[in-house]
Amino acid sequence: MKSFFVFTIASFISFSVMAQTWVDSVDRHGREVFMPAAKYKWDWGQATFLNSLIHLYNSKPAEEKKIYLDYIQKAMDTTYAVANGKHPNAIASAHGMAFLARITGDKKYLDKCNSIYAEFLKIPRAANGGVSHRAETVELWDDTIYMISMFLLEMYRLTGDEKYIADFVAQYQAHNEKLTDERSGLWVHGWDADNTDYNDGCSVFGWADKITRKSSQIWARGNGWIGMALADALSTIPRRSANWKILEKAYKHYVETILPLQNKETGHWYQLVAIPEDPQNWEEGSSTAMFSYTIAVGLKLKILDPKKYSPVVDKAYKGLQTSNLKRTDGAYLIPSGICGGTCIGDKQYYLTRKITEGTGFGYGSFIMFGLAYEQYKGLRK
């Protein structure tokens, strides 16, 4: 794998708290070049990048917060008229509205949030209550968990109302019931509520097994979404909450499951994460950032053993900075080695997906992991 950019560990450690790191370069390219606020689109990939900017806002001193607040406000004002909650990928960006309602107190953002939540409650659901990823047919996808979590968790931060946490827990449990692969302990990408194939123009036709109704493959980024959602939930709710133990148990099981699948040499995880030994498989950047973010948050929260897990995130951070950061013209760095947007398919479908760079979820996952790692290491606040 080609190395685009290398920080030596010695030079990195010499940085003072709040010094500029590759996270800051990726952030700047995302905001200034990839997706200026005025060009923000109301969609899921962009929502992941937007969430990383909220993480940065929360980490910055008061005098630097305005950069991120201005971006988020312009992005939400630009898309206010089209903002909706008709399906999980639409709901994803709504956390920006909830964030602004909390930070600015402007009623127009709260009104939009309440409208989106009302639409969320009307999304078609499986018999066990799981929210359908598609509006036209009932299918449960692992992607859904993160897309709705961003909004529900931000609504809890805004209101303190436990109903939003209860919604998240209910959706996690419903999806866990239908998507868990008993052999690996991870989740397959999707489950179909009926035996009628639905052609969405994106997935491989006939992906659902006629008996189990599950898809056949365990896709890395799909499982990455799950871990990030669990980590964010544990970072948000108080430990006294009745939902804390439920989520902590799910989180610890998840981390134990992905741990042995990391390439101990490179720090990466693979596109089809449960079969790293397959010769066609390849190391994927966004899922590596997502799995590592999940673990870094657990270390920050002191619910994971640092002796066991610190080396895991150390290797991932080094692996991403040496193999997955591409230098552009000027001082910018962008994420690379990323699986492009992906629906549901068979083994060959995932292993032959386009490997790309940038993408909203690429910027977002790299920024959130890098920030969490540097906070855990005491390299920034």
C-alpha positions in Angstrom: 0.0 0.0 0.0 1.4 3.3 -1.1 2.4 5.7 1.7 1.3 9.3 1.0 2.2 11.1 4.2 4.3 10.1 7.2 4.5 11.7 10.6 7.3 10.2 12.7 6.1 9.3 16.2 8.9 11.4 17.7 7.8 14.5 15.9 4.2 13.8 16.6 4.7 13.4 20.4 6.6 16.7 20.5 3.5 18.6 19.5 2.1 20.6 22.3 -1.6 20.4 23.4 -3.8 21.9 20.7 -1.0 21.9 18.1 -2.0 21.3 14.5 -2.1 17.7 13.4 -3.3 15.8 10.3 -6.8 16.1 11.8 -6.8 19.8 11.4 -5.6 19.5 7.7 -8.4 17.0 6.9 -10.9 19.3 8.6 -9.8 22.4 6.6 -9.9 20.6 3.3 -13.4 19.2 4.1 -14.8 22.7 5.0 -12.9 24.8 2.5 -12.7 22.6 -0.6 -14.7 19.3 -0.4 -17.9 20.7 0.9 -18.2 24.4 1.7 -21.2 25.1 3.9 -23.1 26.8 1.1 -22.9 23.6 -1.0 -24.0 21.2 1.8 -26.4 18.5 0.8 -29.0 16.9 3.1 -27.8 13.4 3.0 -26.0 10.7 5.1 -22.4 11.0 3.9 -22.4 14.7 4.4 -24.1 14.2 7.8 -21.1 12.2 9.0 -18.8 15.0 8.1 -21.1 17.5 9.8 -21.0 15.4 12.9 -17.2 15.6 12.9 -17.5 19.4 12.9 -19.7 19.2 15.9 -17.1 17.1 17.6 -14.5 19.7 16.7 -16.7 22.5 18.0 -17.0 20.8 21.3 -13.2 20.4 21.5 -12.2 23.9 20.7 -11.6 26.8 23.0 -14.3 29.6 23.0 -12.4 31.8 20.5 -12.2 29.0 17.9 -15.8 27.7 18.1 -17.3 30.3 15.8 -15.6 28.8 12.7 -17.6 25.6 13.3 -20.8 27.2 14.5 -20.9 29.4 11.4 -20.4 26.4 9.1 -23.1 24.3 10.7 -25.5 27.2 10.8 -25.0 28.0 7.1 -25.2 24.4 6.1 -28.5 24.0 8.0 -30.0 27.2 6.7 -29.0 26.3 3.1 -30.9 23.0 3.4 -33.7 24.1 5.8 -36.5 23.9 3.1 -35.6 20.3 2.1 -34.7 19.0 5.6 -36.9 16.0 6.4 -37.0 12.7 8.3 -38.8 10.4 5.9 -36.1 7.7 6.0 -32.9 7.1 8.0 -30.5 8.6 5.4 -32.6 11.8 5.5 -32.7 11.9 9.3 -28.9 11.7 9.5 -28.3 15.4 8.9 -31.0 16.5 11.3 -28.5 16.4 14.2 -27.3 19.7 12.8 -30.7 21.3 13.5 -30.8 19.9 17.0 -27.3 21.1 17.7 -28.3 24.6 16.6 -31.5 24.5 18.6 -29.3 23.8 21.7 -26.5 26.2 21.0 -28.4 29.2 19.6 -31.9 28.8 21.2 -33.4 29.8 17.8 -37.0 28.4 17.7 -36.9 27.7 14.0 -34.4 24.9 14.5 -36.4 23.4 17.3 -39.5 23.5 15.1 -37.7 21.7 12.3 -36.4 19.1 14.8 -40.0 18.4 16.0 -41.2 18.0 12.5 -38.4 15.6 11.6 -39.0 13.5 14.7 -42.7 13.3 13.8 -41.7 12.0 10.4 -39.3 9.5 12.0 -42.2 8.0 13.9 -44.0 7.4 10.7 -41.3 5.5 8.8 -42.3 2.0 7.9 -41.2 -0.6 10.5 -40.6 -4.3 10.7 -42.8 -6.4 13.0 -40.2 -6.1 15.8 -40.3 -2.3 15.5 -37.1 -1.9 13.5 -37.1 1.2 11.3 -36.9 0.4 7.6 -33.9 1.8 5.8 -36.0 2.1 2.7 -39.2 4.1 2.5 -40.7 1.9 -0.3 -40.2 -1.5 1.3 -39.3 -2.8 4.8 -35.6 -3.7 5.0 -33.3 -3.4 8.1 -29.8 -2.2 7.3 -26.9 -1.8 9.8 -26.3 1.7 8.4 -29.6 2.8 9.9 -28.3 2.6 13.5 -25.7 5.4 13.0 -27.9 7.6 10.8 -30.7 7.8 13.3 -28.4 7.9 16.4 -26.8 11.2 15.5 -30.2 12.9 15.6 -31.7 11.0 18.6 -28.6 11.6 20.7 -28.5 15.3 19.8 -32.2 15.5 20.7 -31.4 14.1 24.1 -28.6 16.6 24.6 -31.1 19.3 23.6 -34.0 18.3 25.8 -32.8 15.8 28.4 -35.8 13.6 27.5 -35.0 9.9 27.9 -37.5 9.0 25.2 -34.8 9.7 22.6 -32.4 7.3 24.3 -35.2 4.7 24.6 -35.8 5.1 20.8 -32.1 4.5 20.1 -31.9 1.4 22.4 -35.1 0.0 20.9 -33.7 0.4 17.4 -30.4 -1.1 18.3 -32.1 -4.2 19.8 -34.5 -4.6 16.9 -31.7 -4.5 14.4 -29.5 -6.7 16.5 -32.2 -9.3 16.5 -32.4 -9.5 12.8 -28.9 -8.8 11.6 -26.6 -10.7 14.0 -24.5 -13.4 12.4 -24.3 -16.2 14.9 -20.9 -17.4 13.7 -18.9 -14.1 13.8 -21.0 -12.1 16.3 -21.0 -9.2 13.9 -23.9 -7.9 11.8 -24.7 -8.8 8.2 -25.5 -5.7 6.0 -29.3 -6.2 5.7 -32.5 -8.1 6.4 -35.6 -8.2 4.2 -39.0 -8.3 5.9 -40.6 -10.4 3.1 -39.6 -12.8 0.3 -40.3 -10.4 -2.5 -37.2 -8.9 -4.1 -37.2 -5.1 -4.3 -35.0 -3.6 -6.9 -33.6 -0.4 -5.5 -31.3 0.2 -8.5 -28.2 -0.1 -6.2 -28.1 -3.4 -4.4 -27.5 -6.8 -6.1 -30.9 -8.1 -7.0 -32.0 -11.1 -4.8 -29.5 -10.4 -2.0 -31.8 -11.7 0.8 -31.6 -15.4 1.7 -35.1 -17.0 1.1 -35.1 -18.6 4.5 -33.3 -16.3 6.9 -34.0 -13.1 4.8 -30.5 -12.0 5.7 -27.8 -10.8 3.4 -24.7 -13.0 3.2 -21.8 -10.6 3.8 -20.4 -8.9 6.9 -19.3 -5.5 5.6 -16.7 -3.5 7.6 -18.1 0.0 7.3 -21.6 -1.3 8.1 -20.3 -2.7 11.4 -18.3 0.5 11.8 -21.5 2.5 12.0 -22.8 0.3 14.8 -19.7 0.8 17.0 -19.7 4.6 16.5 -23.3 4.8 17.5 -22.8 2.7 20.7 -19.7 4.8 21.6 -21.6 8.0 21.1 -24.5 6.8 23.1 -22.2 5.9 26.1 -20.6 9.3 25.7 -23.9 11.0 26.0 -26.2 9.4 28.5 -25.5 9.5 32.3 -24.2 6.3 33.9 -27.2 6.4 36.2 -29.6 5.9 33.2 -31.5 2.6 33.1 -30.1 2.3 29.5 -26.4 2.6 30.5 -25.9 -1.1 31.4 -27.7 -2.3 28.3 -25.5 -0.2 26.0 -22.3 -0.9 27.9 -22.9 -4.7 27.5 -23.5 -4.3 23.8 -20.5 -2.1 23.4 -18.1 -4.4 25.2 -19.3 -7.4 23.2 -18.8 -5.5 20.0 -15.3 -4.4 20.9 -14.3 -7.9 21.8 -15.6 -9.2 18.5 -13.8 -6.8 16.3 -10.5 -6.8 18.2 -9.0 -10.0 16.8 -9.8 -9.0 13.2 -7.4 -6.1 13.1 -4.2 -6.6 11.1 -1.6 -6.3 13.8 1.1 -5.2 11.4 -0.7 -2.4 9.6 -3.4 -1.4 12.2 -6.2 -1.8 9.6 -9.4 -3.8 9.3 -10.6 -5.3 6.0 -13.5 -4.6 3.7 -15.2 -7.9 4.5 -14.1 -7.7 8.1 -14.7 -11.3 9.2 -12.5 -12.9 6.5 -9.2 -11.0 6.6 -7.4 -14.0 5.2 -9.2 -13.9 1.9 -6.6 -13.1 -0.8 -9.1 -10.8 -2.6 -9.8 -8.8 0.6 -8.3 -5.4 1.1 -7.7 -2.9 4.0 -10.3 -0.2 4.1 -9.8 3.2 5.6 -13.2 4.4 6.8 -14.0 1.3 8.7 -10.5 1.3 10.3 -11.2 4.8 11.5 -14.7 3.9 12.8 -13.6 0.8 14.7 -10.7 2.7 16.1 -12.9 5.7 17.1 -15.2 3.2 18.9 -12.3 1.9 20.9 -10.7 5.3 21.6 -14.0 6.5 23.1 -14.1 3.5 25.4 -10.5 4.3 26.5 -11.5 7.9 27.1 -14.5 6.8 29.2 -12.3 4.3 31.1 -14.5 1.3 30.3 -11.8 -0.5 28.4 -8.4 -1.8 29.7 -5.7 0.5 28.3 -3.1 -2.2 28.4 -5.1 -4.3 26.0 -6.6 -1.6 23.8 -4.2 1.3 23.7 -1.9 -0.6 21.3 -4.8 -1.2 19.0 -5.6 2.5 18.5 -1.9 3.3 18.4 -1.5 1.0 15.4 -4.6 2.2 13.7 -3.6 5.9 14.1 -0.1 5.2 12.7 -1.6 3.0 9.9 -4.0 5.7 8.7 -1.5 8.5 8.9 1.1 6.6 6.9 -1.1 4.8 4.3 -4.4 6.6 4.0 -3.7 10.4 4.0 -3.1 11.8 0.5 -1.4 15.2 0.1 -3.2 17.5 -2.3 -1.9 20.8 -3.8 -1.0 23.1 -0.9 -1.1 22.0 2.7 -4.2 19.8 2.6 -4.5 16.1 3.4 -7.4 14.0 2.4 -8.6 10.5 3.4 -7.9 7.8 0.9 -8.2 4.0 0.6 -12.0 4.3 1.2 -14.8 2.1 -0.1 -17.2 4.2 -2.1 -20.9 4.4 -1.3 -22.2 0.8 -1.0 -25.6 -0.9 -1.0 -26.1 -4.7 -0.3 -24.6 -7.4 -2.4 -22.7 -10.7 -2.6 -19.0 -11.3 -1.8 -17.7 -10.1 -5.2 -19.8 -7.0 -5.0 -18.0 -5.8 -1.9 -14.6 -6.9 -2.9 -14.8 -5.1 -6.2 -16.3 -1.8 -4.9 -14.5 1.3 -6.1 -11.7 2.5 -3.8 -11.9 6.2 -3.6 -10.8 9.2 -1.5 -12.5 12.0 0.3 -16.2 11.4 0.7 -18.3 12.9 3.6 -18.0 9.7 5.6 -14.3 9.5 4.9 -13.6 13.0 6.2 -16.0 12.5 9.1 -14.7 9.1 10.3 -11.0 10.2 10.0 -11.6 13.4 11.9 -13.6 11.8 14.7 -11.1 9.1 15.3 -8.1 11.3 15.1 -9.7 13.8 17.5 -10.7 11.1 20.0 -7.3 9.5 19.8 -5.4 12.8 20.4 -7.7 13.6 23.3 -7.1 10.2 24.8 -3.4 10.7 24.4 -3.6 14.2 26.0 -2.4 15.9 22.8 -5.4 18.1 22.7 -8.3 19.1 24.9 
